[in-house]
Amino acid sequence: MLPGLVNAHDHLDLAACPPLGRPPYPNAYAWAEDVARHDAAAAAAAMTLPLVDRLFLGGVRNLLCGATGVLHHAPFHRALQRDDFPVRVQHRYDFAHSPGQTPQLRKAYRTTDRRIPFLVHAAEGTDPVAAAEIERLAAANVLRQNTVVAHAIACSEADRAAIAAAKACVAWCPEAGLRLYGRAADVAALRAAGVRVGLGSESAMAGGRDLLSSLACAARGGALTPDELLELATAGSAEVARLPRAGEAVGDAADLLVTRSSSDLLAGRRDAVALVIVRGVALYGEPGLMEAASPAWTPLSVDGVPRALESAVHRRLASLLRAHAGVLARVPWLQGVEP
């Protein structure tokens, strides 16, 4: 039994998107321009789903991989705070998209409460444009104690020192970084500099299946030990997201992940997820464990393996898969999911 995984960077509203673009790119702006030029129709098709349904799918994407908490990088929606939303989502946060897409960057930082994360994409890429962005955050006075820098790939030693001195955090997205830019942030160097780091999946359009596949990508990189990776993806990510610490001790959040094999979990296998408990309620897992833990569950298959999903979540997921079969057929995390 482990604390549930925490996704320190996701765009829940983009869960209906297929992987977009033709990487590699020098920076995030080149990716965005290419998607707008060549993949606008695919992106628009995904956006035909109502926002609340796309957010729900983002919650399910995380639930099926053992993530119980998410830091969402997009405007807050009241659906994210409902008790029946599939995962716990940080609901107090501010954000900017990125230095290059936020003309008045300083005005985007509105909070004086250091407990509220301020999310921003920065140093997302490998070229001089990306490499200048940590300095741009500092110059705008938004590199602060509660800043969460998503990606931080193009960081220099001086940038890492600046992030650490500001007591800011980094959401490390190795799978997305490698696909889009051919490189991920140097997590060992960030940690050695004293930077707090959490693990993120990025959006579905970035090409990664989910947080668990991002964890597997991190494990293949070999920069951290298995124990360090699990700590980073649970307690470390929870600290970055400012979500309550999960665990078995009295007073901990009852957001838990049961696995029969931590090595299979680190390999990114969704069948390693035996049970997921969110807010003390068993929502997904092996049929036998769900039968013992949940009063209402419905069977489904994930990657050819029998699993069970809380019945209300199952009904809504099955309905969306039927109603939007054409759009959702290209989404990697839904491949192998059969309600």
Contacts in CASP RR format, 6 or more apart in sequence:
PFRMAT RR
TARGET T0000
AUTHOR 0000-0000-0000
METHOD contacts of the structure
MODEL  1
MLPGLVNAHDHLDLAACPPLGRPPYPNAYAWAEDVARHDAAAAAAAMTLP
LVDRLFLGGVRNLLCGATGVLHHAPFHRALQRDDFPVRVQHRYDFAHSPG
QTPQLRKAYRTTDRRIPFLVHAAEGTDPVAAAEIERLAAANVLRQNTVVA
HAIACSEADRAAIAAAKACVAWCPEAGLRLYGRAADVAALRAAGVRVGLG
SESAMAGGRDLLSSLACAARGGALTPDELLELATAGSAEVARLPRAGEAV
GDAADLLVTRSSSDLLAGRRDAVALVIVRGVALYGEPGLMEAASPAWTPL
SVDGVPRALESAVHRRLASLLRAHAGVLARVPWLQGVEP
1 248 0 8 1.000
1 256 0 8 1.000
1 257 0 8 1.000
1 258 0 8 1.000
2 230 0 8 1.000
2 234 0 8 1.000
2 256 0 8 1.000
2 257 0 8 1.000
2 258 0 8 1.000
2 259 0 8 1.000
2 262 0 8 1.000
3 68 0 8 1.000
3 234 0 8 1.000
3 235 0 8 1.000
3 238 0 8 1.000
3 245 0 8 1.000
3 246 0 8 1.000
3 247 0 8 1.000
3 252 0 8 1.000
3 255 0 8 1.000
3 256 0 8 1.000
3 257 0 8 1.000
4 66 0 8 1.000
4 67 0 8 1.000
4 68 0 8 1.000
4 69 0 8 1.000
4 234 0 8 1.000
4 246 0 8 1.000
4 255 0 8 1.000
4 256 0 8 1.000
4 257 0 8 1.000
4 276 0 8 1.000
5 65 0 8 1.000
5 66 0 8 1.000
5 67 0 8 1.000
5 68 0 8 1.000
5 69 0 8 1.000
5 199 0 8 1.000
5 211 0 8 1.000
5 212 0 8 1.000
5 215 0 8 1.000
5 233 0 8 1.000
5 234 0 8 1.000
5 237 0 8 1.000
5 257 0 8 1.000
6 67 0 8 1.000
6 68 0 8 1.000
6 69 0 8 1.000
6 70 0 8 1.000
6 71 0 8 1.000
6 198 0 8 1.000
6 199 0 8 1.000
6 233 0 8 1.000
6 234 0 8 1.000
6 236 0 8 1.000
6 237 0 8 1.000
6 238 0 8 1.000
6 240 0 8 1.000
6 241 0 8 1.000
6 243 0 8 1.000
6 246 0 8 1.000
7 62 0 8 1.000
7 67 0 8 1.000
7 69 0 8 1.000
7 70 0 8 1.000
7 71 0 8 1.000
7 199 0 8 1.000
7 200 0 8 1.000
7 201 0 8 1.000
7 211 0 8 1.000
7 237 0 8 1.000
7 241 0 8 1.000
8 71 0 8 1.000
8 148 0 8 1.000
8 169 0 8 1.000
8 171 0 8 1.000
8 172 0 8 1.000
8 198 0 8 1.000
8 199 0 8 1.000
8 200 0 8 1.000
8 236 0 8 1.000
8 237 0 8 1.000
8 240 0 8 1.000
8 241 0 8 1.000
9 71 0 8 1.000
9 73 0 8 1.000
9 119 0 8 1.000
9 148 0 8 1.000
9 150 0 8 1.000
9 171 0 8 1.000
9 173 0 8 1.000
9 200 0 8 1.000
9 201 0 8 1.000
9 202 0 8 1.000
10 58 0 8 1.000
10 62 0 8 1.000
10 70 0 8 1.000
10 71 0 8 1.000
10 72 0 8 1.000
10 73 0 8 1.000
10 200 0 8 1.000
10 201 0 8 1.000
10 202 0 8 1.000
10 203 0 8 1.000
10 211 0 8 1.000
11 72 0 8 1.000
11 73 0 8 1.000
11 74 0 8 1.000
11 202 0 8 1.000
11 203 0 8 1.000
11 204 0 8 1.000
12 54 0 8 1.000
12 55 0 8 1.000
12 58 0 8 1.000
12 59 0 8 1.000
12 61 0 8 1.000
12 70 0 8 1.000
12 72 0 8 1.000
12 74 0 8 1.000
12 80 0 8 1.000
12 89 0 8 1.000
13 51 0 8 1.000
13 54 0 8 1.000
13 55 0 8 1.000
13 58 0 8 1.000
13 72 0 8 1.000
13 74 0 8 1.000
14 46 0 8 1.000
14 54 0 8 1.000
14 74 0 8 1.000
14 203 0 8 1.000
14 204 0 8 1.000
14 205 0 8 1.000
15 54 0 8 1.000
15 55 0 8 1.000
15 57 0 8 1.000
15 58 0 8 1.000
15 59 0 8 1.000
15 60 0 8 1.000
15 61 0 8 1.000
15 203 0 8 1.000
15 204 0 8 1.000
15 331 0 8 1.000
15 333 0 8 1.000
16 46 0 8 1.000
16 47 0 8 1.000
16 49 0 8 1.000
16 53 0 8 1.000
16 54 0 8 1.000
16 57 0 8 1.000
16 204 0 8 1.000
16 324 0 8 1.000
16 327 0 8 1.000
16 328 0 8 1.000
16 331 0 8 1.000
17 42 0 8 1.000
17 43 0 8 1.000
17 46 0 8 1.000
17 203 0 8 1.000
17 204 0 8 1.000
17 205 0 8 1.000
17 331 0 8 1.000
18 42 0 8 1.000
18 46 0 8 1.000
18 204 0 8 1.000
18 205 0 8 1.000
18 330 0 8 1.000
18 331 0 8 1.000
18 332 0 8 1.000
19 179 0 8 1.000
19 204 0 8 1.000
19 205 0 8 1.000
19 206 0 8 1.000
19 207 0 8 1.000
19 208 0 8 1.000
19 332 0 8 1.000
20 35 0 8 1.000
20 39 0 8 1.000
20 42 0 8 1.000
20 43 0 8 1.000
20 205 0 8 1.000
20 207 0 8 1.000
21 31 0 8 1.000
21 34 0 8 1.000
21 35 0 8 1.000
21 38 0 8 1.000
21 39 0 8 1.000
22 34 0 8 1.000
22 38 0 8 1.000
23 31 0 8 1.000
23 179 0 8 1.000
23 180 0 8 1.000
23 181 0 8 1.000
23 182 0 8 1.000
24 180 0 8 1.000
24 181 0 8 1.000
24 182 0 8 1.000
25 31 0 8 1.000
25 34 0 8 1.000
25 125 0 8 1.000
25 180 0 8 1.000
25 181 0 8 1.000
26 125 0 8 1.000
26 126 0 8 1.000
26 127 0 8 1.000
26 129 0 8 1.000
26 130 0 8 1.000
26 181 0 8 1.000
27 124 0 8 1.000
27 125 0 8 1.000
27 126 0 8 1.000
27 127 0 8 1.000
27 129 0 8 1.000
27 130 0 8 1.000
27 181 0 8 1.000
28 98 0 8 1.000
28 121 0 8 1.000
28 124 0 8 1.000
28 125 0 8 1.000
28 130 0 8 1.000
28 151 0 8 1.000
28 180 0 8 1.000
29 98 0 8 1.000
29 100 0 8 1.000
29 101 0 8 1.000
29 129 0 8 1.000
31 180 0 8 1.000
32 101 0 8 1.000
35 43 0 8 1.000
35 205 0 8 1.000
42 330 0 8 1.000
43 205 0 8 1.000
45 327 0 8 1.000
46 54 0 8 1.000
46 205 0 8 1.000
46 327 0 8 1.000
47 54 0 8 1.000
48 324 0 8 1.000
48 327 0 8 1.000
49 57 0 8 1.000
49 320 0 8 1.000
49 324 0 8 1.000
49 327 0 8 1.000
51 77 0 8 1.000
52 77 0 8 1.000
52 79 0 8 1.000
53 320 0 8 1.000
55 77 0 8 1.000
55 79 0 8 1.000
55 80 0 8 1.000
55 85 0 8 1.000
56 79 0 8 1.000
56 85 0 8 1.000
56 86 0 8 1.000
56 316 0 8 1.000
56 317 0 8 1.000
56 320 0 8 1.000
57 317 0 8 1.000
57 320 0 8 1.000
58 86 0 8 1.000
58 204 0 8 1.000
59 70 0 8 1.000
59 85 0 8 1.000
59 86 0 8 1.000
59 87 0 8 1.000
60 86 0 8 1.000
60 313 0 8 1.000
60 317 0 8 1.000
61 204 0 8 1.000
61 210 0 8 1.000
61 333 0 8 1.000
62 68 0 8 1.000
62 69 0 8 1.000
62 70 0 8 1.000
62 86 0 8 1.000
62 87 0 8 1.000
62 201 0 8 1.000
62 210 0 8 1.000
62 211 0 8 1.000
63 86 0 8 1.000
63 87 0 8 1.000
63 276 0 8 1.000
63 278 0 8 1.000
63 283 0 8 1.000
63 284 0 8 1.000
63 313 0 8 1.000
64 210 0 8 1.000
64 270 0 8 1.000
64 273 0 8 1.000
64 284 0 8 1.000
64 302 0 8 1.000
64 333 0 8 1.000
64 337 0 8 1.000
65 209 0 8 1.000
65 210 0 8 1.000
65 211 0 8 1.000
65 212 0 8 1.000
65 213 0 8 1.000
65 268 0 8 1.000
65 270 0 8 1.000
65 273 0 8 1.000
65 333 0 8 1.000
66 211 0 8 1.000
66 212 0 8 1.000
66 257 0 8 1.000
66 273 0 8 1.000
66 276 0 8 1.000
66 284 0 8 1.000
67 87 0 8 1.000
67 210 0 8 1.000
67 211 0 8 1.000
67 212 0 8 1.000
68 87 0 8 1.000
68 88 0 8 1.000
68 246 0 8 1.000
68 255 0 8 1.000
68 256 0 8 1.000
68 257 0 8 1.000
68 276 0 8 1.000
68 277 0 8 1.000
68 278 0 8 1.000
69 87 0 8 1.000
69 88 0 8 1.000
69 89 0 8 1.000
69 90 0 8 1.000
69 238 0 8 1.000
69 241 0 8 1.000
69 243 0 8 1.000
69 255 0 8 1.000
69 278 0 8 1.000
70 87 0 8 1.000
70 88 0 8 1.000
70 89 0 8 1.000
70 90 0 8 1.000
70 241 0 8 1.000
71 89 0 8 1.000
71 90 0 8 1.000
71 93 0 8 1.000
71 117 0 8 1.000
71 119 0 8 1.000
71 148 0 8 1.000
71 171 0 8 1.000
71 237 0 8 1.000
71 240 0 8 1.000
71 241 0 8 1.000
71 242 0 8 1.000
71 243 0 8 1.000
72 80 0 8 1.000
72 89 0 8 1.000
72 90 0 8 1.000
72 93 0 8 1.000
73 95 0 8 1.000
73 119 0 8 1.000
73 121 0 8 1.000
73 150 0 8 1.000
74 95 0 8 1.000
76 91 0 8 1.000
76 93 0 8 1.000
79 85 0 8 1.000
80 89 0 8 1.000
80 91 0 8 1.000
81 89 0 8 1.000
81 91 0 8 1.000
83 279 0 8 1.000
84 312 0 8 1.000
84 313 0 8 1.000
86 278 0 8 1.000
86 283 0 8 1.000
86 313 0 8 1.000
87 278 0 8 1.000
88 243 0 8 1.000
88 253 0 8 1.000
88 255 0 8 1.000
88 278 0 8 1.000
88 279 0 8 1.000
90 117 0 8 1.000
90 241 0 8 1.000
90 242 0 8 1.000
90 243 0 8 1.000
92 113 0 8 1.000
92 115 0 8 1.000
92 116 0 8 1.000
92 242 0 8 1.000
93 116 0 8 1.000
93 117 0 8 1.000
93 118 0 8 1.000
93 119 0 8 1.000
93 242 0 8 1.000
94 108 0 8 1.000
94 109 0 8 1.000
94 110 0 8 1.000
94 111 0 8 1.000
94 116 0 8 1.000
94 117 0 8 1.000
94 118 0 8 1.000
94 119 0 8 1.000
95 108 0 8 1.000
95 118 0 8 1.000
95 119 0 8 1.000
95 120 0 8 1.000
96 102 0 8 1.000
96 105 0 8 1.000
96 108 0 8 1.000
96 109 0 8 1.000
96 118 0 8 1.000
96 119 0 8 1.000
96 120 0 8 1.000
96 142 0 8 1.000
97 120 0 8 1.000
97 121 0 8 1.000
98 120 0 8 1.000
98 121 0 8 1.000
98 122 0 8 1.000
98 124 0 8 1.000
98 133 0 8 1.000
99 105 0 8 1.000
99 120 0 8 1.000
99 122 0 8 1.000
99 133 0 8 1.000
99 136 0 8 1.000
99 137 0 8 1.000
99 140 0 8 1.000
100 133 0 8 1.000
102 108 0 8 1.000
102 120 0 8 1.000
105 136 0 8 1.000
105 137 0 8 1.000
105 140 0 8 1.000
105 142 0 8 1.000
106 140 0 8 1.000
106 141 0 8 1.000
106 142 0 8 1.000
108 118 0 8 1.000
108 120 0 8 1.000
108 142 0 8 1.000
109 118 0 8 1.000
109 140 0 8 1.000
109 141 0 8 1.000
109 142 0 8 1.000
109 144 0 8 1.000
111 118 0 8 1.000
111 146 0 8 1.000
113 146 0 8 1.000
114 144 0 8 1.000
114 145 0 8 1.000
114 146 0 8 1.000
115 146 0 8 1.000
115 242 0 8 1.000
116 146 0 8 1.000
116 242 0 8 1.000
117 146 0 8 1.000
117 147 0 8 1.000
117 148 0 8 1.000
117 169 0 8 1.000
117 240 0 8 1.000
117 241 0 8 1.000
117 242 0 8 1.000
118 142 0 8 1.000
118 144 0 8 1.000
118 146 0 8 1.000
118 147 0 8 1.000
118 148 0 8 1.000
119 148 0 8 1.000
119 150 0 8 1.000
119 171 0 8 1.000
120 137 0 8 1.000
120 142 0 8 1.000
120 147 0 8 1.000
120 148 0 8 1.000
120 149 0 8 1.000
120 150 0 8 1.000
121 149 0 8 1.000
121 150 0 8 1.000
121 151 0 8 1.000
122 133 0 8 1.000
122 134 0 8 1.000
122 136 0 8 1.000
122 137 0 8 1.000
122 149 0 8 1.000
122 150 0 8 1.000
122 151 0 8 1.000
122 152 0 8 1.000
123 130 0 8 1.000
123 131 0 8 1.000
123 133 0 8 1.000
123 134 0 8 1.000
123 149 0 8 1.000
123 151 0 8 1.000
123 152 0 8 1.000
123 153 0 8 1.000
123 154 0 8 1.000
123 155 0 8 1.000
123 159 0 8 1.000
123 185 0 8 1.000
124 130 0 8 1.000
124 133 0 8 1.000
124 150 0 8 1.000
124 151 0 8 1.000
124 152 0 8 1.000
124 153 0 8 1.000
124 154 0 8 1.000
124 181 0 8 1.000
125 151 0 8 1.000
125 153 0 8 1.000
125 154 0 8 1.000
125 177 0 8 1.000
125 180 0 8 1.000
125 181 0 8 1.000
125 183 0 8 1.000
126 153 0 8 1.000
126 154 0 8 1.000
126 181 0 8 1.000
126 182 0 8 1.000
126 183 0 8 1.000
127 154 0 8 1.000
130 153 0 8 1.000
130 154 0 8 1.000
131 154 0 8 1.000
131 155 0 8 1.000
131 156 0 8 1.000
131 159 0 8 1.000
133 154 0 8 1.000
134 143 0 8 1.000
134 149 0 8 1.000
134 152 0 8 1.000
134 155 0 8 1.000
134 156 0 8 1.000
134 159 0 8 1.000
134 162 0 8 1.000
134 163 0 8 1.000
135 159 0 8 1.000
135 162 0 8 1.000
137 143 0 8 1.000
137 147 0 8 1.000
137 149 0 8 1.000
138 162 0 8 1.000
138 166 0 8 1.000
143 149 0 8 1.000
143 162 0 8 1.000
143 163 0 8 1.000
143 166 0 8 1.000
143 168 0 8 1.000
144 166 0 8 1.000
144 167 0 8 1.000
144 168 0 8 1.000
145 166 0 8 1.000
145 167 0 8 1.000
145 168 0 8 1.000
146 168 0 8 1.000
146 242 0 8 1.000
147 166 0 8 1.000
147 168 0 8 1.000
147 169 0 8 1.000
148 168 0 8 1.000
148 169 0 8 1.000
148 170 0 8 1.000
148 171 0 8 1.000
148 240 0 8 1.000
148 241 0 8 1.000
149 163 0 8 1.000
149 168 0 8 1.000
149 169 0 8 1.000
149 170 0 8 1.000
149 171 0 8 1.000
150 170 0 8 1.000
150 171 0 8 1.000
150 173 0 8 1.000
150 202 0 8 1.000
151 170 0 8 1.000
151 171 0 8 1.000
151 172 0 8 1.000
151 173 0 8 1.000
151 176 0 8 1.000
151 177 0 8 1.000
151 185 0 8 1.000
152 159 0 8 1.000
152 163 0 8 1.000
152 170 0 8 1.000
152 172 0 8 1.000
152 185 0 8 1.000
152 190 0 8 1.000
153 177 0 8 1.000
153 181 0 8 1.000
153 183 0 8 1.000
153 184 0 8 1.000
153 185 0 8 1.000
155 163 0 8 1.000
155 185 0 8 1.000
155 186 0 8 1.000
155 189 0 8 1.000
155 190 0 8 1.000
157 189 0 8 1.000
157 193 0 8 1.000
160 189 0 8 1.000
160 190 0 8 1.000
160 193 0 8 1.000
160 195 0 8 1.000
161 193 0 8 1.000
163 169 0 8 1.000
163 170 0 8 1.000
163 190 0 8 1.000
163 193 0 8 1.000
163 195 0 8 1.000
164 193 0 8 1.000
164 194 0 8 1.000
164 195 0 8 1.000
167 196 0 8 1.000
168 195 0 8 1.000
169 195 0 8 1.000
169 196 0 8 1.000
169 197 0 8 1.000
169 198 0 8 1.000
169 239 0 8 1.000
169 240 0 8 1.000
170 185 0 8 1.000
170 190 0 8 1.000
170 195 0 8 1.000
170 196 0 8 1.000
170 197 0 8 1.000
170 198 0 8 1.000
170 240 0 8 1.000
171 197 0 8 1.000
171 198 0 8 1.000
171 199 0 8 1.000
171 200 0 8 1.000
171 240 0 8 1.000
172 184 0 8 1.000
172 185 0 8 1.000
172 187 0 8 1.000
172 190 0 8 1.000
172 197 0 8 1.000
172 198 0 8 1.000
172 199 0 8 1.000
172 200 0 8 1.000
172 218 0 8 1.000
172 232 0 8 1.000
173 184 0 8 1.000
173 185 0 8 1.000
173 199 0 8 1.000
173 200 0 8 1.000
173 201 0 8 1.000
173 202 0 8 1.000
173 206 0 8 1.000
173 214 0 8 1.000
174 184 0 8 1.000
174 185 0 8 1.000
174 187 0 8 1.000
174 214 0 8 1.000
174 217 0 8 1.000
174 218 0 8 1.000
174 221 0 8 1.000
175 184 0 8 1.000
175 201 0 8 1.000
175 202 0 8 1.000
175 206 0 8 1.000
175 207 0 8 1.000
175 208 0 8 1.000
175 213 0 8 1.000
175 214 0 8 1.000
175 216 0 8 1.000
175 217 0 8 1.000
175 218 0 8 1.000
176 201 0 8 1.000
176 202 0 8 1.000
176 206 0 8 1.000
176 207 0 8 1.000
176 208 0 8 1.000
176 214 0 8 1.000
177 183 0 8 1.000
177 184 0 8 1.000
177 202 0 8 1.000
177 206 0 8 1.000
178 184 0 8 1.000
178 217 0 8 1.000
179 206 0 8 1.000
179 207 0 8 1.000
179 208 0 8 1.000
180 206 0 8 1.000
184 217 0 8 1.000
186 223 0 8 1.000
187 197 0 8 1.000
187 218 0 8 1.000
187 223 0 8 1.000
187 224 0 8 1.000
188 223 0 8 1.000
188 224 0 8 1.000
190 197 0 8 1.000
191 197 0 8 1.000
196 236 0 8 1.000
196 239 0 8 1.000
196 240 0 8 1.000
197 232 0 8 1.000
197 236 0 8 1.000
197 240 0 8 1.000
198 232 0 8 1.000
198 233 0 8 1.000
198 236 0 8 1.000
198 237 0 8 1.000
198 239 0 8 1.000
198 240 0 8 1.000
199 211 0 8 1.000
199 214 0 8 1.000
199 215 0 8 1.000
199 218 0 8 1.000
199 229 0 8 1.000
199 232 0 8 1.000
199 233 0 8 1.000
199 237 0 8 1.000
200 211 0 8 1.000
200 214 0 8 1.000
200 237 0 8 1.000
201 208 0 8 1.000
201 210 0 8 1.000
201 211 0 8 1.000
201 213 0 8 1.000
201 214 0 8 1.000
202 208 0 8 1.000
202 214 0 8 1.000
204 331 0 8 1.000
204 332 0 8 1.000
204 333 0 8 1.000
207 332 0 8 1.000
208 214 0 8 1.000
208 332 0 8 1.000
208 333 0 8 1.000
209 332 0 8 1.000
209 333 0 8 1.000
210 333 0 8 1.000
211 233 0 8 1.000
212 265 0 8 1.000
212 268 0 8 1.000
212 269 0 8 1.000
212 270 0 8 1.000
212 273 0 8 1.000
213 268 0 8 1.000
215 229 0 8 1.000
215 233 0 8 1.000
215 265 0 8 1.000
215 266 0 8 1.000
215 268 0 8 1.000
216 266 0 8 1.000
216 267 0 8 1.000
216 268 0 8 1.000
218 224 0 8 1.000
218 229 0 8 1.000
218 232 0 8 1.000
219 226 0 8 1.000
219 229 0 8 1.000
219 266 0 8 1.000
219 267 0 8 1.000
224 232 0 8 1.000
226 262 0 8 1.000
226 263 0 8 1.000
226 266 0 8 1.000
229 266 0 8 1.000
230 262 0 8 1.000
230 265 0 8 1.000
230 266 0 8 1.000
234 246 0 8 1.000
235 245 0 8 1.000
238 244 0 8 1.000
238 245 0 8 1.000
238 246 0 8 1.000
239 245 0 8 1.000
243 253 0 8 1.000
244 252 0 8 1.000
244 253 0 8 1.000
244 255 0 8 1.000
245 252 0 8 1.000
245 253 0 8 1.000
246 252 0 8 1.000
246 253 0 8 1.000
246 254 0 8 1.000
246 255 0 8 1.000
246 256 0 8 1.000
247 253 0 8 1.000
247 254 0 8 1.000
247 255 0 8 1.000
247 256 0 8 1.000
248 256 0 8 1.000
253 279 0 8 1.000
254 277 0 8 1.000
254 279 0 8 1.000
254 280 0 8 1.000
255 277 0 8 1.000
255 278 0 8 1.000
255 279 0 8 1.000
255 280 0 8 1.000
256 275 0 8 1.000
256 276 0 8 1.000
256 277 0 8 1.000
256 280 0 8 1.000
257 273 0 8 1.000
257 275 0 8 1.000
257 276 0 8 1.000
257 277 0 8 1.000
258 273 0 8 1.000
258 274 0 8 1.000
258 275 0 8 1.000
258 276 0 8 1.000
258 277 0 8 1.000
258 289 0 8 1.000
259 265 0 8 1.000
259 272 0 8 1.000
259 273 0 8 1.000
259 274 0 8 1.000
260 272 0 8 1.000
260 274 0 8 1.000
261 272 0 8 1.000
262 272 0 8 1.000
264 271 0 8 1.000
264 272 0 8 1.000
265 272 0 8 1.000
265 273 0 8 1.000
269 303 0 8 1.000
270 302 0 8 1.000
270 303 0 8 1.000
270 305 0 8 1.000
271 302 0 8 1.000
271 303 0 8 1.000
271 304 0 8 1.000
271 305 0 8 1.000
273 284 0 8 1.000
273 285 0 8 1.000
274 285 0 8 1.000
274 286 0 8 1.000
274 289 0 8 1.000
275 282 0 8 1.000
275 284 0 8 1.000
275 285 0 8 1.000
275 286 0 8 1.000
275 289 0 8 1.000
275 290 0 8 1.000
275 293 0 8 1.000
276 282 0 8 1.000
276 283 0 8 1.000
276 284 0 8 1.000
276 285 0 8 1.000
277 283 0 8 1.000
277 293 0 8 1.000
281 294 0 8 1.000
281 310 0 8 1.000
282 289 0 8 1.000
282 290 0 8 1.000
282 293 0 8 1.000
282 294 0 8 1.000
282 297 0 8 1.000
282 310 0 8 1.000
283 294 0 8 1.000
283 309 0 8 1.000
283 310 0 8 1.000
283 313 0 8 1.000
284 290 0 8 1.000
284 307 0 8 1.000
284 308 0 8 1.000
284 309 0 8 1.000
284 310 0 8 1.000
284 313 0 8 1.000
285 307 0 8 1.000
285 308 0 8 1.000
285 309 0 8 1.000
286 306 0 8 1.000
286 307 0 8 1.000
286 308 0 8 1.000
287 297 0 8 1.000
287 299 0 8 1.000
287 306 0 8 1.000
287 307 0 8 1.000
287 308 0 8 1.000
288 308 0 8 1.000
290 297 0 8 1.000
290 308 0 8 1.000
291 297 0 8 1.000
291 308 0 8 1.000
294 308 0 8 1.000
294 310 0 8 1.000
296 310 0 8 1.000
296 311 0 8 1.000
296 312 0 8 1.000
297 308 0 8 1.000
297 309 0 8 1.000
297 310 0 8 1.000
297 311 0 8 1.000
297 314 0 8 1.000
298 308 0 8 1.000
298 309 0 8 1.000
298 310 0 8 1.000
298 311 0 8 1.000
298 314 0 8 1.000
298 315 0 8 1.000
298 339 0 8 1.000
299 306 0 8 1.000
299 307 0 8 1.000
299 308 0 8 1.000
300 307 0 8 1.000
300 308 0 8 1.000
300 309 0 8 1.000
300 314 0 8 1.000
300 337 0 8 1.000
300 338 0 8 1.000
300 339 0 8 1.000
301 307 0 8 1.000
301 336 0 8 1.000
301 337 0 8 1.000
301 338 0 8 1.000
302 336 0 8 1.000
302 337 0 8 1.000
302 338 0 8 1.000
303 336 0 8 1.000
304 336 0 8 1.000
304 338 0 8 1.000
309 317 0 8 1.000
309 339 0 8 1.000
314 339 0 8 1.000
317 337 0 8 1.000
317 339 0 8 1.000
318 339 0 8 1.000
320 328 0 8 1.000
321 328 0 8 1.000
321 334 0 8 1.000
321 337 0 8 1.000
321 339 0 8 1.000
328 334 0 8 1.000
END
